[in-house]
Amino acid sequence: MKIGQLAKKTGLSIDAIRFYEKRGLIKGPQRSLGGYREFTDETIAAIEFISNCRALDIPIPEIKKLLVVRAGSAKSCREANKVIDVV
């Protein structure tokens, strides 16, 4: 899906999505032959997670750490709690 469609599905602005992409919170999307960004359902899940964290006033650097824990194979709650305890 293109960035406009992603914005509609997530309720975020295009600028916010680009901000998260520049900060490394979401993966850079594949590009279509026409050069358009093509986002996946995985991006929607990541943005929803980020939005929930922002609603809890978790700073961007800690969200980045939580995304790493979330993506890890063990997905340790202990590791996530360590990050959250700092906030």
MMTF fields as JSON, N, C-alpha, C and O atoms, coordinates in Angstrom:
{
  "mmtfVersion": "1.0.0",
  "mmtfProducer": "UNKNOWN",
  "numBonds": 347,
  "numAtoms": 348,
  "numGroups": 87,
  "numChains": 1,
  "numModels": 1,
  "chainsPerModel": [1],
  "groupsPerChain": [87],
  "chainIdList": ["A"],
  "bondAtomList": [4, 2, 8, 6, 12, 10, 16, 14, 20, 18, 24, 22, 28, 26, 32, 30, 36, 34, 40, 38, 44, 42, 48, 46, 52, 50, 56, 54, 60, 58, 64, 62, 68, 66, 72, 70, 76, 74, 80, 78, 84, 82, 88, 86, 92, 90, 96, 94, 100, 98, 104, 102, 108, 106, 112, 110, 116, 114, 120, 118, 124, 122, 128, 126, 132, 130, 136, 134, 140, 138, 144, 142, 148, 146, 152, 150, 156, 154, 160, 158, 164, 162, 168, 166, 172, 170, 176, 174, 180, 178, 184, 182, 188, 186, 192, 190, 196, 194, 200, 198, 204, 202, 208, 206, 212, 210, 216, 214, 220, 218, 224, 222, 228, 226, 232, 230, 236, 234, 240, 238, 244, 242, 248, 246, 252, 250, 256, 254, 260, 258, 264, 262, 268, 266, 272, 270, 276, 274, 280, 278, 284, 282, 288, 286, 292, 290, 296, 294, 300, 298, 304, 302, 308, 306, 312, 310, 316, 314, 320, 318, 324, 322, 328, 326, 332, 330, 336, 334, 340, 338, 344, 342],
  "bondOrderList": [1, 1, 1, 1, 1, 1, 1, 1, 1, 1, 1, 1, 1, 1, 1, 1, 1, 1, 1, 1, 1, 1, 1, 1, 1, 1, 1, 1, 1, 1, 1, 1, 1, 1, 1, 1, 1, 1, 1, 1, 1, 1, 1, 1, 1, 1, 1, 1, 1, 1, 1, 1, 1, 1, 1, 1, 1, 1, 1, 1, 1, 1, 1, 1, 1, 1, 1, 1, 1, 1, 1, 1, 1, 1, 1, 1, 1, 1, 1, 1, 1, 1, 1, 1, 1, 1],
  "groupList": [{"groupName": "MET", "atomNameList": ["N", "CA", "C", "O"], "elementList": ["N", "C", "C", "O"], "formalChargeList": [0, 0, 0, 0], "bondAtomList": [1, 0, 2, 1, 3, 2], "bondOrderList": [1, 1, 2], "singleLetterCode": "M", "chemCompType": "L-PEPTIDE LINKING"}, {"groupName": "LYS", "atomNameList": ["N", "CA", "C", "O"], "elementList": ["N", "C", "C", "O"], "formalChargeList": [0, 0, 0, 0], "bondAtomList": [1, 0, 2, 1, 3, 2], "bondOrderList": [1, 1, 2], "singleLetterCode": "K", "chemCompType": "L-PEPTIDE LINKING"}, {"groupName": "ILE", "atomNameList": ["N", "CA", "C", "O"], "elementList": ["N", "C", "C", "O"], "formalChargeList": [0, 0, 0, 0], "bondAtomList": [1, 0, 2, 1, 3, 2], "bondOrderList": [1, 1, 2], "singleLetterCode": "I", "chemCompType": "L-PEPTIDE LINKING"}, {"groupName": "GLY", "atomNameList": ["N", "CA", "C", "O"], "elementList": ["N", "C", "C", "O"], "formalChargeList": [0, 0, 0, 0], "bondAtomList": [1, 0, 2, 1, 3, 2], "bondOrderList": [1, 1, 2], "singleLetterCode": "G", "chemCompType": "PEPTIDE LINKING"}, {"groupName": "GLN", "atomNameList": ["N", "CA", "C", "O"], "elementList": ["N", "C", "C", "O"], "formalChargeList": [0, 0, 0, 0], "bondAtomList": [1, 0, 2, 1, 3, 2], "bondOrderList": [1, 1, 2], "singleLetterCode": "Q", "chemCompType": "L-PEPTIDE LINKING"}, {"groupName": "LEU", "atomNameList": ["N", "CA", "C", "O"], "elementList": ["N", "C", "C", "O"], "formalChargeList": [0, 0, 0, 0], "bondAtomList": [1, 0, 2, 1, 3, 2], "bondOrderList": [1, 1, 2], "singleLetterCode": "L", "chemCompType": "L-PEPTIDE LINKING"}, {"groupName": "ALA", "atomNameList": ["N", "CA", "C", "O"], "elementList": ["N", "C", "C", "O"], "formalChargeList": [0, 0, 0, 0], "bondAtomList": [1, 0, 2, 1, 3, 2], "bondOrderList": [1, 1, 2], "singleLetterCode": "A", "chemCompType": "L-PEPTIDE LINKING"}, {"groupName": "THR", "atomNameList": ["N", "CA", "C", "O"], "elementList": ["N", "C", "C", "O"], "formalChargeList": [0, 0, 0, 0], "bondAtomList": [1, 0, 2, 1, 3, 2], "bondOrderList": [1, 1, 2], "singleLetterCode": "T", "chemCompType": "L-PEPTIDE LINKING"}, {"groupName": "SER", "atomNameList": ["N", "CA", "C", "O"], "elementList": ["N", "C", "C", "O"], "formalChargeList": [0, 0, 0, 0], "bondAtomList": [1, 0, 2, 1, 3, 2], "bondOrderList": [1, 1, 2], "singleLetterCode": "S", "chemCompType": "L-PEPTIDE LINKING"}, {"groupName": "ASP", "atomNameList": ["N", "CA", "C", "O"], "elementList": ["N", "C", "C", "O"], "formalChargeList": [0, 0, 0, 0], "bondAtomList": [1, 0, 2, 1, 3, 2], "bondOrderList": [1, 1, 2], "singleLetterCode": "D", "chemCompType": "L-PEPTIDE LINKING"}, {"groupName": "ARG", "atomNameList": ["N", "CA", "C", "O"], "elementList": ["N", "C", "C", "O"], "formalChargeList": [0, 0, 0, 0], "bondAtomList": [1, 0, 2, 1, 3, 2], "bondOrderList": [1, 1, 2], "singleLetterCode": "R", "chemCompType": "L-PEPTIDE LINKING"}, {"groupName": "PHE", "atomNameList": ["N", "CA", "C", "O"], "elementList": ["N", "C", "C", "O"], "formalChargeList": [0, 0, 0, 0], "bondAtomList": [1, 0, 2, 1, 3, 2], "bondOrderList": [1, 1, 2], "singleLetterCode": "F", "chemCompType": "L-PEPTIDE LINKING"}, {"groupName": "TYR", "atomNameList": ["N", "CA", "C", "O"], "elementList": ["N", "C", "C", "O"], "formalChargeList": [0, 0, 0, 0], "bondAtomList": [1, 0, 2, 1, 3, 2], "bondOrderList": [1, 1, 2], "singleLetterCode": "Y", "chemCompType": "L-PEPTIDE LINKING"}, {"groupName": "GLU", "atomNameList": ["N", "CA", "C", "O"], "elementList": ["N", "C", "C", "O"], "formalChargeList": [0, 0, 0, 0], "bondAtomList": [1, 0, 2, 1, 3, 2], "bondOrderList": [1, 1, 2], "singleLetterCode": "E", "chemCompType": "L-PEPTIDE LINKING"}, {"groupName": "PRO", "atomNameList": ["N", "CA", "C", "O"], "elementList": ["N", "C", "C", "O"], "formalChargeList": [0, 0, 0, 0], "bondAtomList": [1, 0, 2, 1, 3, 2], "bondOrderList": [1, 1, 2], "singleLetterCode": "P", "chemCompType": "L-PEPTIDE LINKING"}, {"groupName": "ASN", "atomNameList": ["N", "CA", "C", "O"], "elementList": ["N", "C", "C", "O"], "formalChargeList": [0, 0, 0, 0], "bondAtomList": [1, 0, 2, 1, 3, 2], "bondOrderList": [1, 1, 2], "singleLetterCode": "N", "chemCompType": "L-PEPTIDE LINKING"}, {"groupName": "CYS", "atomNameList": ["N", "CA", "C", "O"], "elementList": ["N", "C", "C", "O"], "formalChargeList": [0, 0, 0, 0], "bondAtomList": [1, 0, 2, 1, 3, 2], "bondOrderList": [1, 1, 2], "singleLetterCode": "C", "chemCompType": "L-PEPTIDE LINKING"}, {"groupName": "VAL", "atomNameList": ["N", "CA", "C", "O"], "elementList": ["N", "C", "C", "O"], "formalChargeList": [0, 0, 0, 0], "bondAtomList": [1, 0, 2, 1, 3, 2], "bondOrderList": [1, 1, 2], "singleLetterCode": "V", "chemCompType": "L-PEPTIDE LINKING"}],
  "groupTypeList": [0, 1, 2, 3, 4, 5, 6, 1, 1, 7, 3, 5, 8, 2, 9, 6, 2, 10, 11, 12, 13, 1, 10, 3, 5, 2, 1, 3, 14, 4, 10, 8, 5, 3, 3, 12, 10, 13, 11, 7, 9, 13, 7, 2, 6, 6, 2, 13, 11, 2, 8, 15, 16, 10, 6, 5, 9, 2, 14, 2, 14, 13, 2, 1, 1, 5, 5, 17, 17, 10, 6, 3, 8, 6, 1, 8, 16, 10, 13, 6, 15, 1, 17, 2, 9, 17, 17],
  "groupIdList": [1, 2, 3, 4, 5, 6, 7, 8, 9, 10, 11, 12, 13, 14, 15, 16, 17, 18, 19, 20, 21, 22, 23, 24, 25, 26, 27, 28, 29, 30, 31, 32, 33, 34, 35, 36, 37, 38, 39, 40, 41, 42, 43, 44, 45, 46, 47, 48, 49, 50, 51, 52, 53, 54, 55, 56, 57, 58, 59, 60, 61, 62, 63, 64, 65, 66, 67, 68, 69, 70, 71, 72, 73, 74, 75, 76, 77, 78, 79, 80, 81, 82, 83, 84, 85, 86, 87],
  "secStructList": [7, 7, 2, 2, 2, 2, 2, 2, 2, 2, 6, 7, 7, 2, 2, 2, 2, 2, 2, 2, 2, 2, 6, 6, 1, 1, 7, 7, 7, 3, 3, 7, 6, 6, 1, 7, 3, 3, 7, 7, 2, 2, 2, 2, 2, 2, 2, 2, 2, 2, 2, 2, 2, 2, 2, 6, 6, 7, 7, 2, 2, 2, 2, 2, 2, 2, 2, 2, 2, 2, 2, 1, 1, 1, 7, 7, 2, 2, 2, 2, 2, 2, 2, 2, 2, 2, 7],
  "xCoordList": [0.835, 0.0, 0.883, 2.001, 0.383, 1.135, 0.992, 0.158, 1.814, 1.88, 0.542, 0.193, -0.198, -1.504, -2.495, -3.26, -2.471, -3.332, -2.937, -3.795, -1.636, -1.129, -1.567, -1.954, -1.509, -1.932, -3.412, -3.791, -4.234, -5.669, -5.922, -6.738, -5.223, -5.435, -4.961, -5.538, -3.918, -3.349, -3.813, -3.652, -4.382, -4.817, -3.691, -3.891, -2.518, -1.379, -1.246, -1.764, -0.555, -0.281, 0.873, 1.646, 0.97, 2.075, 3.4, 4.387, 3.415, 4.636, 5.051, 6.24, 4.09, 4.407, 5.005, 5.959, 4.457, 4.985, 6.414, 7.29, 6.642, 8.0, 8.955, 10.115, 8.479, 9.286, 9.699, 10.87, 8.745, 9.059, 10.041, 10.915, 9.881, 10.802, 12.214, 13.187, 12.328, 13.644, 14.317, 15.541, 13.531, 14.067, 14.397, 14.946, 14.062, 14.373, 13.385, 13.685, 12.204, 11.208, 10.439, 9.987, 10.293, 9.687, 10.681, 11.481, 10.606, 11.521, 11.225, 10.075, 12.286, 12.112, 11.389, 11.781, 10.357, 9.554, 10.254, 11.207, 9.736, 10.167, 9.628, 8.677, 10.227, 9.763, 9.16, 9.666, 8.082, 7.475, 8.331, 9.268, 8.013, 8.753, 8.612, 9.501, 7.502, 7.28, 7.916, 7.811, 8.585, 9.27, 8.44, 8.909, 7.2, 6.353, 6.738, 7.14, 6.609, 6.836, 5.704, 4.539, 6.033, 5.037, 5.154, 6.076, 4.218, 4.229, 3.443, 2.572, 3.762, 3.122, 2.258, 2.24, 1.546, 0.749, 1.65, 1.226, 2.876, 3.844, 4.086, 4.267, 4.086, 4.272, 3.082, 3.26, 1.88, 0.689, 0.807, 0.531, 1.216, 1.364, 2.413, 2.214, 3.519, 4.576, 4.079, 4.356, 3.354, 2.844, 1.82, 1.793, 0.987, 0.027, 0.755, 0.36, 1.816, 2.617, 3.247, 3.199, 3.828, 4.461, 3.425, 3.693, 2.261, 1.204, 0.767, 0.535, 0.657, 0.301, 1.38, 1.074, 2.624, 3.732, 3.718, 3.922, 3.481, 3.445, 2.287, 2.412, 1.154, 0.011, 0.363, -0.237, 1.343, 1.815, 2.999, 3.64, 3.286, 4.393, 5.763, 6.661, 5.928, 7.23, 8.06, 7.616, 9.259, 10.101, 10.556, 10.627, 10.856, 11.272, 12.443, 12.373, 13.522, 14.634, 14.209, 14.703, 13.294, 12.829, 11.914, 11.928, 11.125, 10.276, 11.152, 10.836, 12.239, 13.165, 13.704, 13.805, 14.05, 14.537, 13.447, 13.717, 12.22, 11.108, 10.829, 10.476, 10.988, 10.798, 11.844, 11.55, 13.059, 14.112, 13.745, 13.883, 13.277, 12.855, 11.685, 11.641, 10.746, 9.551, 9.924, 9.291, 10.933, 11.347, 12.227, 12.395, 12.793, 13.68, 12.959, 11.742, 13.72, 13.113, 12.569, 11.57, 13.213, 12.767, 11.6, 10.754, 11.546, 10.503, 10.324, 9.219, 11.42, 11.451, 10.706, 10.989, 9.761, 9.046, 10.002, 9.858, 10.969, 11.944, 12.716, 12.936, 13.131, 13.86, 12.982, 13.441, 11.722, 10.807, 10.585, 10.54, 10.449, 10.255, 11.444, 11.277, 12.653, 13.841, 13.787, 14.134, 13.352, 13.259, 12.179, 12.397, 11.048, 9.935, 10.243, 9.812, 10.979, 11.324, 12.161, 12.123, 12.903, 13.729, 12.852, 13.18, 11.731, 10.818, 10.118, 9.288],
  "yCoordList": [-1.172, 0.0, 1.238, 1.216, 2.296, 3.551, 4.322, 3.992, 5.349, 6.091, 6.76, 6.847, 7.225, 7.833, 6.825, 7.138, 5.617, 4.553, 4.172, 3.935, 4.117, 3.794, 4.864, 4.545, 6.12, 7.221, 7.079, 7.264, 6.756, 6.581, 5.418, 5.528, 4.3, 3.113, 3.307, 2.738, 4.103, 4.265, 5.537, 5.67, 6.463, 7.728, 8.722, 9.758, 8.419, 9.324, 10.152, 9.785, 11.256, 12.062, 11.437, 10.642, 11.801, 11.336, 11.806, 11.07, 13.041, 13.567, 12.734, 12.491, 12.3, 11.476, 10.142, 9.66, 9.552, 8.28, 8.468, 7.652, 9.532, 9.814, 10.078, 9.67, 10.76, 11.005, 9.68, 9.488, 8.767, 7.464, 6.68, 5.977, 6.813, 6.142, 6.717, 5.965, 8.042, 8.689, 8.358, 8.243, 8.205, 7.869, 6.388, 5.967, 5.6, 4.178, 3.355, 2.223, 3.918, 3.18, 2.202, 1.159, 2.539, 1.602, 1.37, 2.239, 0.187, -0.175, 0.655, 0.975, 0.991, 1.664, 0.717, -0.443, 1.184, 0.312, -0.017, 0.64, -1.05, -1.367, -0.27, 0.428, -0.123, 0.874, 0.155, -0.876, 0.712, 0.178, 0.597, 1.381, 0.082, 0.469, 1.96, 2.573, 2.542, 3.977, 4.822, 6.048, 4.17, 4.893, 5.163, 5.823, 4.656, 4.87, 3.918, 2.779, 4.403, 3.539, 2.524, 2.878, 1.283, 0.22, -0.366, -1.129, -0.006, -0.463, -1.758, -2.067, -2.51, -3.805, -3.75, -2.75, -4.84, -4.959, -4.946, -4.529, -5.396, -5.355, -3.906, -3.631, -2.997, -1.581, -1.056, -0.271, -1.483, -1.066, -1.497, -0.711, -2.745, -3.254, -2.452, -2.131, -2.132, -1.356, 0.047, 0.554, 0.668, 2.019, 2.007, 2.924, 0.985, 0.883, 0.749, 1.358, -0.049, -0.21, 1.129, 1.522, 1.816, 3.119, 4.114, 4.848, 4.144, 5.063, 4.788, 5.715, 3.511, 3.153, 3.601, 4.103, 3.423, 3.874, 5.387, 5.893, 6.116, 7.576, 8.036, 9.032, 7.316, 7.662, 7.514, 8.163, 6.653, 6.462, 7.373, 7.222, 8.31, 9.265, 8.598, 9.104, 7.479, 6.821, 7.545, 7.699, 7.989, 8.722, 7.845, 6.62, 8.513, 7.827, 6.865, 5.734, 7.248, 6.307, 5.005, 3.926, 5.118, 3.924, 3.091, 1.862, 3.757, 3.018, 2.209, 1.065, 2.803, 2.106, 0.842, -0.211, 0.958, -0.202, -1.256, -2.451, -0.82, -1.765, -2.485, -3.664, -1.777, -2.417, -3.501, -4.533, -3.266, -4.283, -5.513, -6.648, -5.271, -6.388, -7.122, -8.352, -6.367, -6.947, -7.809, -8.834, -7.403, -8.133, -9.333, -10.219, -9.371, -10.46, -11.786, -11.843, -12.839, -14.169, -14.544, -15.256, -14.075, -14.434, -13.57, -14.029, -12.316, -11.368, -11.358, -11.512, -11.177, -11.235, -10.071, -8.904, -10.411, -9.378, -8.694, -7.505, -9.44, -8.867, -7.747, -6.696, -7.96, -6.933, -5.709, -4.576, -5.934, -4.82, -4.054, -2.824, -4.763, -4.087, -3.231, -2.166, -3.685, -2.89, -1.55, -0.511, -1.584, -0.356, 0.553, 1.755, 0.001, 0.795, 1.357, 2.464, 0.619, 1.087, 2.363, 3.169, 2.547, 3.74, 4.964, 6.069, 4.753, 5.851, 6.217, 7.126],
  "zCoordList": [0.0, 0.0, 0.0, 0.515, -0.57, -0.652, 0.652, 1.496, 0.804, 2.06, 2.411, 3.588, 1.421, 1.682, 2.252, 3.164, 1.705, 2.207, 3.631, 4.481, 3.879, 5.217, 6.211, 7.335, 5.807, 6.675, 7.035, 8.192, 6.062, 6.327, 7.276, 8.19, 7.063, 7.902, 9.33, 10.256, 9.522, 10.858, 11.56, 12.773, 10.812, 11.392, 11.611, 12.246, 11.097, 11.206, 9.932, 8.877, 10.05, 8.867, 8.081, 8.616, 6.838, 6.004, 6.6, 6.595, 7.113, 7.733, 8.947, 9.152, 9.743, 10.917, 10.485, 11.097, 9.446, 8.944, 8.445, 8.73, 7.711, 7.232, 8.391, 8.337, 9.445, 10.636, 11.272, 11.6, 11.448, 12.039, 11.172, 11.679, 9.867, 8.946, 9.076, 9.131, 9.126, 9.247, 10.572, 10.637, 11.62, 12.947, 13.092, 14.111, 12.076, 12.115, 12.932, 13.313, 13.205, 13.965, 13.09, 13.562, 11.824, 10.877, 9.754, 9.41, 9.2, 8.118, 6.882, 6.58, 6.183, 4.902, 3.962, 3.834, 3.312, 2.454, 1.136, 0.716, 0.519, -0.84, -1.75, -1.397, -2.899, -3.872, -5.073, -5.517, -5.582, -6.794, -7.986, -7.839, -9.14, -10.343, -10.612, -11.203, -10.183, -10.363, -9.275, -9.302, -8.301, -7.251, -6.009, -5.081, -5.98, -4.816, -3.682, -3.921, -2.445, -1.29, -1.224, -1.408, -0.967, -0.832, 0.573, 0.859, 1.446, 2.83, 2.98, 2.167, 4.028, 4.27, 5.526, 6.244, 5.776, 7.001, 8.237, 9.315, 8.08, 9.183, 9.627, 10.813, 8.666, 8.983, 9.785, 10.716, 9.431, 10.172, 11.629, 12.536, 11.856, 13.223, 13.993, 15.164, 13.34, 13.994, 14.34, 15.427, 13.43, 13.673, 14.807, 15.629, 14.853, 15.954, 17.291, 18.285, 17.306, 18.519, 18.919, 20.085, 17.954, 18.207, 18.725, 19.677, 18.114, 18.537, 19.973, 20.748, 20.317, 21.693, 22.671, 23.752, 22.298, 23.15, 23.31, 24.413, 22.222, 22.291, 23.172, 23.884, 23.132, 23.984, 25.46, 26.317, 25.751, 27.127, 27.445, 28.485, 26.558, 26.711, 26.788, 27.461, 26.111, 26.049, 24.995, 23.857, 25.36, 24.405, 23.226, 23.326, 22.121, 20.888, 21.119, 20.638, 21.832, 22.008, 22.714, 22.385, 23.68, 24.377, 23.48, 23.547, 22.646, 21.706, 20.761, 20.434, 20.331, 19.429, 20.107, 19.478, 21.397, 22.145, 22.285, 22.164, 22.538, 22.668, 21.354, 21.35, 20.246, 18.938, 18.703, 18.101, 19.177, 19.05, 19.886, 19.43, 21.112, 21.966, 21.325, 21.319, 20.791, 20.156, 18.951, 18.699, 18.221, 17.021, 17.343, 16.505, 18.556, 18.932, 19.014, 19.189, 18.885, 18.892, 20.267, 20.363, 21.326, 22.674, 23.133, 23.9, 22.666, 23.051, 24.567, 25.086, 25.241, 26.691, 27.338, 27.068, 28.184, 28.948, 29.914, 30.201, 30.411, 31.334, 30.662, 31.265, 29.416, 28.68, 28.447, 28.592, 28.088, 27.858, 29.16, 29.156, 30.255, 31.548, 31.931, 32.526, 31.597, 31.88, 31.148, 31.71, 29.901, 29.112, 29.7, 29.85, 30.025, 30.538, 31.913, 32.233, 32.731, 34.068, 34.015, 34.945, 32.952, 32.799, 32.567, 32.999, 31.878, 31.573, 32.835, 32.84]
}
